[in-house]
Amino acid sequence: MTYCIRLTLVPALALLLAGCAGKPVIQTQVIEKLVAVPCLVNIPQECKSAYAADRVSVKDDALTINRALRAEIEERWACEIKLLAAVKGCNKGTEQTVDTEKNGS
């Protein structure tokens, strides 16, 4: 009986030890997953808190106020263009994935 146990136990232990001595199998898998990345945009120089119309008073003549209001329109327009460009740059990578999700591809 002892001889029979040795015959089965010794090869089983040898197989277990041989399995531990082998090199581990390393598998690399590429998993594509969308990761939200915050888009950092600096406020453009054109987007300031004080515009041209803030520098005029009620006592100024109508021509001065009109010029200040027209200048403010131009300043805000320049600010809007810069901000729209920044948003477009932030959304540049996500537009393609949104389109493919809508199409079901």
Secondary structure, DSSP 8 states (H G I E B T S, - for coil): -HHHHHHHHHHHHHHHHHHHHS----------------------TT--S--GGGG--TTS-HHHHHHHHHHHHHHHHHHHHHHHHHHHHHTHHHHHHHHHHHHT-
